[in-house]
């Protein structure tokens, strides 16, 4: 009985991942079309002086809102559930800012962040990434796997393989965390000591494009590498 349930759950997860992959590919095609359309609009706009002036003023306004980094805008604290997942209770700000942000948790699980997200379509980064871009990926519903040099090569390889097979996930080294392996989603975080911990699979299943996602369906490609 248990085996049948496990097989059904695995098939359901594979179907969900494949559905997200197809949706991501469709978004990429739409983005390419929109980019071409936007280019045409820009060329026409440059001919019309009034449109150029409006665009210039709008750009100045956007730059002002993205001018500073500084505080994350977060308030609250973690509460650990019976499953070991730490949930942030309180405010997680979502303002786009430029520059470095000081987060109250490491790795961060939310807060003010860079306007450009980190690509999270199963991307595995071998060098540290910027918190501010990774937080934007979490806002899009990604799970971010991080590890220190205390994690075994075997665990790192297993986690990398899982991430590569999972749209809306990413992985990178992170020296400033307390546990060898951390899994983070918007507002949620889990510490594990091994890639074989069954909580890893449960975390992915729950939080990849999970209910916590502030911007479900937002792109995980076309950002920064």
Secondary structure, 3 states (H helix, E strand, C coil): CHHHHHHHHHHHHHHHHHHHHHHHHHHHHHHHHHHHHHHHHHHHHHHCHHHHHHHHHHHHHHHHHCCCCEECCCEEEEEECCCCCEEEEEECCCCECCCCEECCCCCCCCCCECCCCECCEEEECCCCCCHHHHHHHHHCCCEEEEECCCCCHHHHHHHHHHHHCCCCEEEEECCCCCCCEEEEECCEEEEECCCCCHHHHHHHHHHCCCCCCCCCCCCCCCCEC
